[in-house]
Amino acid sequence: MRPQVFDHPRHQRLVVSALLWLLSGSVLLLTTLVPVRTELLGWTPAFWLVGAPFVLLLALEPGLPRQLLALTHPRRRRPPQAIWH
């Protein structure tokens, strides 16, 4: 089996497009320009505006949630240890 070769510029464009899609969908839902749930469509607007781009981002960048968590949690520093033993 051959390793996959990624087209880096295309991959970056897809990630940026998914992030913009997620951001604009979140803004539309938060400002209530588009309702989260309707009688006719159910939860479909919420899925297509937030769920689908989130799933796409996870498929394109599986390590992204771990990287974001690492940014939000400060690293723990070790307590100073004695120089002599």
C-alpha positions, 0 to 999 in steps of 0.5 A: 500500500502506498502512502497518501500524498496530500495536496497541501494548498488544497488541504489548507483551502478545505480547512479554511473553508470549513472553518469559515462555514462553521463560523458563519453558521454559528453566527447565523444560529446565535443571531437567530437569523436562522432558527436552530429547529423548525417544525418543517425541517427539524434539526436540519439547519443546526446540522448543516450550519454547525454539525457538518462543518465540524465533522468535516474539520475532524475528518481533515484535521483529526488532531485539531481538538487535542491541539486546541485543548493543549492551547487552553490548558497551561502546562504544569511546571514541576516544583523545583527540586534540590540540587544536591541529593 
